[in-house]
Amino acid sequence: MKEKVRIALCGFVLAVLCLSANGQSQRPLIGISCNWSEEVVSVSHTYIQAVEQAGGLPVPIPFSNDTTVLQAQIDRVDALVMIGGEDFDPWLYGEEPHPMLGTVHMERDRYDLYLIRCALRKGIPLLGICRGLQGLNVVEGGSLYQDLPSTYPNPCIRHRQGAERQFGSHTVRIAPDSRLHAIVGLDSLRVNSFHHQAVRQAAPGYRIVASSPDGVIEALEKEGKHWIIGVQWHPEALNLSGDEPSHRLFQELIRQASRSQAR
């Protein structure tokens, strides 16, 4: 229970949304996607903590097969965080399954991709983390490497670290004229890494703004006025160790959400 916030009912979420609707909360509401199984909907406490510490009010969005419920929740939040998780079904980007494809949950794919589409239509800030970055890329017409070790054309560094989640294991270079660079204020970061898939072809309208030493895409930004950033690492976990660039990323998400809230 220390590591997971388990949600049996939607009561807490509805109460928070009603509180905001009554004008009693000045903190922007930050929707957070969830992991789920047949019995439990959950989100790691690290996401909750990172949003809280940055000044936002975290609102986990439980899984539902009812798209009107999901749409209603997105309509009420001021920004969205898409969290990490399993592999996406490669059928979504026009490929057959590779032998090294991991576990796929098609219902979660539908849930994740629907949340992203709702957020894009609404025009709210969106931060995609790990699977969240990959889902954003798939929704917008990009593709993925199904398994880096066996399909990436160049030798890879280790992208599934053995170190604890709150510590970085490899570097990424940040494009100097990117939003991400303006937020973290650094040319390179030491990031954590827990993936075997990655962006292959960036979706139209997205710019590659960070890469690891082997050339693997580590971050994308949507071009234009909308604040959409996806990162392949886990800043919410790095935030646990007091990593300032990770904290600044969530602070900027909250700042952008506050602007969205004011409109």
C-alpha positions as CSV (number, residue, x, y, z in Angstrom):
1,M,0.0,0.0,0.0
2,K,3.0,2.3,0.5
3,E,3.8,2.1,-3.2
4,K,0.3,2.1,-4.6
5,V,-2.8,4.2,-4.3
6,R,-5.6,1.6,-4.8
7,I,-8.9,2.9,-6.0
8,A,-11.9,0.7,-5.3
9,L,-14.6,3.3,-6.1
10,C,-14.7,6.6,-8.0
11,G,-16.0,8.5,-4.9
12,F,-12.7,10.3,-4.2
13,V,-12.4,11.4,-7.8
14,L,-15.9,12.7,-8.0
15,A,-15.6,14.5,-4.7
16,V,-12.4,16.3,-5.9
17,L,-14.1,17.2,-9.2
18,C,-17.2,18.6,-7.4
19,L,-14.9,20.6,-5.0
20,S,-13.3,22.2,-8.0
21,A,-16.6,22.9,-9.7
22,N,-17.8,24.8,-6.6
23,G,-14.8,27.1,-6.9
24,Q,-13.3,25.9,-3.6
25,S,-9.9,24.8,-5.0
26,Q,-7.3,27.0,-6.6
27,R,-4.9,24.2,-7.4
28,P,-5.3,22.9,-11.0
29,L,-6.7,19.4,-11.3
30,I,-4.2,17.0,-12.9
31,G,-5.7,13.9,-14.3
32,I,-3.5,10.8,-14.0
33,S,-4.1,7.6,-16.0
34,C,-4.1,4.3,-14.1
35,N,-2.9,0.7,-14.2
36,W,-5.7,-1.8,-13.9
37,S,-6.6,-5.5,-13.7
38,E,-10.0,-7.1,-13.3
39,E,-10.0,-6.4,-9.6
40,V,-7.8,-3.4,-8.9
41,V,-7.2,0.0,-10.4
42,S,-4.0,1.6,-9.2
43,V,-1.4,4.3,-9.7
44,S,2.1,4.5,-8.2
45,H,2.3,7.0,-5.4
46,T,5.3,8.5,-7.1
47,Y,3.0,10.1,-9.7
48,I,0.7,11.4,-7.0
49,Q,3.6,12.8,-4.9
50,A,5.2,14.5,-7.9
51,V,2.0,16.3,-8.8
52,E,1.3,17.3,-5.2
53,Q,4.8,18.7,-4.6
54,A,4.6,20.7,-7.8
55,G,1.4,22.4,-6.7
56,G,-1.3,20.4,-8.5
57,L,-4.2,18.4,-7.2
58,P,-3.8,14.8,-8.5
59,V,-7.0,13.1,-9.8
60,P,-6.5,9.5,-10.8
61,I,-8.8,8.5,-13.7
62,P,-10.1,5.0,-13.1
63,F,-10.6,2.6,-16.1
64,S,-14.0,2.5,-17.6
65,N,-15.5,1.0,-20.7
66,D,-17.9,3.9,-20.8
67,T,-16.3,6.6,-23.0
68,T,-18.8,9.2,-21.8
69,V,-17.5,8.7,-18.3
70,L,-13.9,9.1,-19.4
71,Q,-14.8,12.2,-21.5
72,A,-16.6,13.8,-18.6
73,Q,-13.5,13.4,-16.4
74,I,-11.2,14.8,-19.0
75,D,-13.6,17.7,-19.4
76,R,-13.1,18.6,-15.8
77,V,-9.3,18.4,-15.4
78,D,-6.8,21.0,-16.4
79,A,-3.9,18.7,-17.5
80,L,-3.2,15.0,-18.0
81,V,-0.4,12.7,-17.1
82,M,-0.2,9.4,-18.9
83,I,1.8,6.9,-16.9
84,G,4.0,3.9,-17.8
85,G,3.0,0.3,-18.2
86,E,2.9,-2.6,-20.7
87,D,3.5,-2.8,-24.4
88,F,1.0,-1.5,-26.9
89,D,-0.6,-3.8,-29.4
90,P,1.5,-3.3,-32.6
91,W,-1.6,-3.7,-34.7
92,L,-2.3,0.0,-33.6
93,Y,0.6,1.1,-35.8
94,G,0.3,-1.4,-38.6
95,E,2.7,-4.2,-37.5
96,E,2.5,-7.9,-36.7
97,P,3.7,-8.9,-33.2
98,H,7.5,-9.4,-32.8
99,P,8.6,-12.6,-30.9
100,M,10.0,-10.3,-28.1
101,L,6.7,-8.3,-27.7
102,G,5.7,-8.2,-24.1
103,T,2.3,-8.4,-22.4
104,V,-0.4,-6.6,-24.2
105,H,-3.7,-5.5,-22.7
106,M,-6.0,-4.4,-25.5
107,E,-8.6,-2.9,-23.1
108,R,-6.0,-0.7,-21.5
109,D,-4.7,0.3,-24.9
110,R,-8.2,1.5,-25.7
111,Y,-8.5,3.3,-22.4
112,D,-5.1,5.0,-22.7
113,L,-5.6,6.1,-26.3
114,Y,-9.1,7.4,-25.7
115,L,-7.8,9.6,-22.8
116,I,-5.0,11.0,-25.0
117,R,-7.5,11.8,-27.8
118,C,-9.8,13.5,-25.4
119,A,-7.0,15.6,-24.0
120,L,-5.7,16.5,-27.5
121,R,-9.2,17.6,-28.5
122,K,-9.6,19.7,-25.4
123,G,-6.2,21.2,-25.9
124,I,-5.0,20.8,-22.3
125,P,-1.4,20.3,-21.3
126,L,-0.3,16.6,-21.5
127,L,2.8,14.9,-20.0
128,G,3.4,11.4,-21.4
129,I,5.8,9.2,-19.3
130,C,7.3,6.0,-20.8
131,R,4.3,4.1,-22.1
132,G,2.6,7.5,-22.1
133,L,5.1,8.9,-24.6
134,Q,4.6,5.8,-26.8
135,G,0.8,6.0,-26.6
136,L,1.0,9.7,-27.6
137,N,3.2,8.8,-30.6
138,V,0.9,6.0,-31.7
139,V,-2.3,8.1,-31.4
140,E,-0.8,10.8,-33.6
141,G,0.4,8.4,-36.3
142,G,3.9,7.3,-35.2
143,S,5.4,3.9,-34.7
144,L,7.5,2.0,-32.1
145,Y,10.4,-0.4,-32.0
146,Q,8.8,-3.5,-30.5
147,D,12.0,-4.6,-28.9
148,L,15.2,-2.5,-28.9
149,P,17.8,-5.2,-28.3
150,S,16.6,-7.2,-31.4
151,T,15.3,-4.6,-33.8
152,Y,17.2,-1.4,-33.3
153,P,19.7,-0.9,-36.1
154,N,22.6,0.1,-33.9
155,P,24.1,-1.3,-30.7
156,C,22.1,-0.2,-27.7
157,I,23.1,0.9,-24.3
158,R,21.2,-0.8,-21.4
159,H,17.7,0.6,-21.3
160,R,16.4,-1.6,-18.5
161,Q,18.5,-0.6,-15.6
162,G,19.4,-2.7,-12.5
163,A,19.6,0.4,-10.2
164,E,16.7,1.6,-8.1
165,R,14.0,3.6,-9.8
166,Q,14.9,6.9,-8.1
167,F,18.4,7.0,-9.6
168,G,19.5,7.6,-13.2
169,S,21.5,5.1,-15.2
170,H,22.3,6.8,-18.5
171,T,22.4,10.3,-20.1
172,V,20.2,12.0,-22.6
173,R,21.0,15.0,-24.7
174,I,18.4,17.8,-24.8
175,A,17.8,19.9,-27.9
176,P,18.9,23.5,-26.9
177,D,16.0,25.3,-28.5
178,S,13.3,23.0,-27.1
179,R,10.7,23.6,-24.5
180,L,12.2,20.7,-22.5
181,H,15.6,22.5,-22.4
182,A,13.9,25.7,-21.3
183,I,12.3,23.8,-18.4
184,V,15.2,21.8,-17.1
185,G,17.9,24.4,-18.0
186,L,20.5,21.7,-19.0
187,D,22.0,20.3,-22.2
188,S,22.0,16.8,-20.8
189,L,20.3,14.8,-18.1
190,R,21.0,11.6,-16.2
191,V,17.8,9.6,-16.4
192,N,16.4,6.3,-15.2
193,S,15.4,3.7,-17.8
194,F,12.9,0.8,-17.7
195,H,11.8,0.0,-21.3
196,H,12.5,-2.4,-24.1
197,Q,10.4,-0.4,-26.6
198,A,10.9,3.1,-27.9
199,V,9.6,5.5,-30.6
200,R,10.7,4.4,-34.1
201,Q,9.1,7.0,-36.3
202,A,8.0,10.3,-34.6
203,A,4.4,11.2,-35.3
204,P,3.7,14.1,-37.8
205,G,3.8,17.4,-35.9
206,Y,6.2,16.1,-33.2
207,R,9.8,17.1,-32.8
208,I,12.5,14.9,-31.3
209,V,14.0,16.9,-28.4
210,A,16.1,14.3,-26.5
211,S,18.1,11.2,-27.4
212,S,20.3,8.7,-25.6
213,P,23.9,8.1,-26.6
214,D,22.9,5.3,-28.9
215,G,20.4,7.5,-30.8
216,V,17.2,6.1,-29.2
217,I,14.5,8.8,-29.0
218,E,14.0,9.8,-25.4
219,A,11.6,12.8,-25.7
220,L,9.1,14.3,-28.1
221,E,7.3,17.7,-28.1
222,K,4.2,18.7,-30.1
223,E,5.0,21.6,-32.3
224,G,2.7,24.7,-32.1
225,K,0.9,26.3,-29.2
226,H,-0.2,23.2,-27.3
227,W,2.0,22.1,-24.4
228,I,2.5,18.4,-25.1
229,I,5.7,16.7,-24.0
230,G,6.5,13.0,-23.8
231,V,9.6,11.5,-22.1
232,Q,10.8,7.9,-22.1
233,W,12.2,8.0,-18.6
234,H,10.4,8.3,-15.3
235,P,10.7,11.8,-13.8
236,E,8.2,11.0,-11.1
237,A,10.5,8.4,-9.7
238,L,13.6,10.6,-10.0
239,N,11.7,13.2,-8.1
240,L,11.9,11.0,-5.0
241,S,15.6,11.5,-4.8
242,G,15.3,15.3,-5.0
243,D,16.1,15.5,-8.7
244,E,15.6,19.2,-9.5
245,P,15.1,18.9,-13.3
246,S,12.3,16.3,-12.7
247,H,10.6,18.6,-10.2
248,R,10.8,21.5,-12.6
249,L,9.1,19.4,-15.3
250,F,6.1,18.8,-13.0
251,Q,6.2,22.4,-11.9
252,E,5.9,23.5,-15.5
253,L,3.1,21.1,-16.1
254,I,1.2,22.7,-13.2
255,R,2.0,26.2,-14.4
256,Q,0.6,25.3,-17.9
257,A,-2.4,23.7,-16.2
258,S,-3.1,26.9,-14.2
259,R,-3.2,28.8,-17.5
260,S,-5.6,26.2,-18.9
261,Q,-7.7,26.5,-15.7
262,A,-7.9,30.3,-16.1
263,R,-9.3,30.1,-19.7
